[in-house]
């Protein structure tokens, strides 16, 4: 810090050596202050650059987070859509399989009914044929 100086006066005014020494001291002091200001300005510039770098990093991270959220939402939407499609297809397949099974059961029942009628018809014709043969045998016995 610069102190307030009182200069000795001489015939022509103040003592030049004292004034020059004071000016040199003031100049050195101001140069020191200017150097410190330059260092502070450099520090401020470096900190501003670092702050800018961190702000860019923060912006990039925010964009990345938003993109990840959007991708996550899209994946959930696609998964829901796919699961709905899979369930719909499974329901259709189950319905088709059930309908096919019912049709096969109806056909099997129809085939069984047809076979039962054929068996009954065969038994009736066989019984008739046997009775006809027995009648013929009985008629042969009576003729002899």
C-alpha positions in Angstrom: 0.0 0.0 0.0 1.2 3.5 -0.8 1.4 5.9 2.0 0.8 9.6 1.8 4.1 11.3 1.4 5.2 14.7 2.2 8.0 16.0 0.0 10.7 18.3 1.1 10.6 21.5 -0.8 13.6 23.0 -2.5 14.4 26.1 -4.3 12.7 25.1 -7.4 9.8 23.2 -5.8 9.8 19.7 -4.4 12.9 17.5 -4.3 13.1 15.8 -7.6 14.8 12.7 -6.2 12.1 12.2 -3.6 9.4 12.8 -6.2 11.0 10.4 -8.7 11.5 7.8 -6.0 7.8 8.2 -5.0 6.7 7.9 -8.6 8.9 4.8 -9.0 7.3 3.3 -5.9 3.8 4.2 -7.2 4.6 2.8 -10.7 5.9 -0.5 -9.2 2.9 -0.7 -7.0 0.5 -0.1 -9.9 2.5 -2.5 -12.0 2.1 -5.1 -9.3 -1.6 -4.4 -9.1 -1.9 -4.6 -12.9 0.0 -7.9 -12.9 -2.3 -9.2 -10.2 -5.3 -8.0 -12.2 -4.0 -9.8 -15.3 -3.5 -13.0 -13.3 -7.0 -12.6 -11.9 -8.4 -12.0 -15.4 -6.5 -15.1 -16.6 -8.0 -17.1 -13.7 -11.4 -15.7 -14.5 -11.0 -16.7 -18.2 -9.9 -20.2 -17.2 -12.8 -20.6 -14.8 -15.2 -19.3 -17.5 -13.9 -21.8 -19.9 -14.2 -24.6 -17.3 -17.7 -23.4 -16.4 -18.6 -23.4 -20.1 -17.2 -26.9 -20.5 -19.3 -28.1 -17.5 -22.3 -26.3 -18.8 -21.9 -28.1 -22.2 -21.4 -31.4 -20.3 -24.6 -30.7 -18.3 -26.5 -29.9 -21.5 -25.2 -33.0 -23.2 -26.2 -35.1 -20.1 -29.6 -33.5 -20.1 -30.1 -34.3 -23.8 -28.9 -37.8 -23.2 -31.3 -38.3 -20.3 -34.2 -37.0 -22.4 -33.2 -39.3 -25.3 -32.9 -42.2 -22.9 -36.4 -41.4 -21.5 -37.8 -41.2 -25.0 -36.2 -44.5 -26.0 -37.5 -46.1 -22.8 -41.0 -44.8 -23.5 -40.8 -46.0 -27.1 -39.6 -49.4 -25.9 -42.5 -49.7 -23.4 -44.9 -48.7 -26.1 -43.5 -51.3 -28.5 -43.5 -53.9 -25.8 -47.1 -53.2 -24.9 -48.1 -53.3 -28.6 -46.2 -56.6 -29.1 -47.7 -58.1 -26.0 -51.2 -57.1 -27.1 -50.5 -58.6 -30.6 -49.2 -61.8 -29.0 -52.3 -62.1 -26.8 -54.6 -61.4 -29.6 -52.9 -64.0 -31.8 -53.0 -66.5 -28.9 -56.7 -65.9 -28.4 -57.3 -66.4 -32.1 -55.3 -69.6 -32.1 -57.0 -70.9 -29.0 -60.4 -70.1 -30.6 -59.4 -71.8 -33.8 -58.0 -74.8 -32.0 -61.2 -75.0 -29.9 -63.4 -74.7 -33.0 -61.3 -77.4 -34.8 -61.7 -79.7 -31.8 -65.4 -79.1 -31.7 -65.7 -79.9 -35.4 -63.6 -83.1 -34.9 -65.7 -84.1 -31.9 -68.9 -83.5 -33.9 -67.5 -85.5 -36.8 -66.4 -88.3 -34.5 -69.9 -88.3 -32.9 -71.5 -88.4 -36.4 -69.2 -91.2 -37.5 -70.0 -93.1 -34.3 -73.8 -92.6 -34.9 -73.4 -93.8 -38.5 -71.4 -96.8 -37.4 -74.1 -97.6 -34.7 -76.8 -97.4 -37.3 -74.8 -99.7 -39.6 -74.2 -102.2 -36.8 -78.0 -102.2 -36.0 -78.8 -102.5 -39.7 -76.2 -105.3 -40.1 -77.6 -107.1 -37.1 -81.2 -106.8 -38.5 -80.2 -108.1 -41.9 -78.0 -110.8 -40.4 -80.9 -111.9 -38.1 -83.2 -111.8 -41.1 -80.8 -113.9 -43.1 -80.4 -116.4 -40.2 -84.2 -116.5 -39.8 -84.6 -117.1 -43.5 -82.0 -119.9 -43.3 -83.7 -121.4 -40.3 -87.1 -121.2 -42.1 -85.5 -122.9 -45.0 -84.0 -125.6 -42.7 -87.4 -126.1 -41.1 -89.0 -126.4 -44.4 -86.4 -129.0 -45.5 -87.3 -131.1 -42.4 -91.0 -131.1 -43.0 -90.6 -132.2 -46.6 -88.7 -135.3 -45.7 
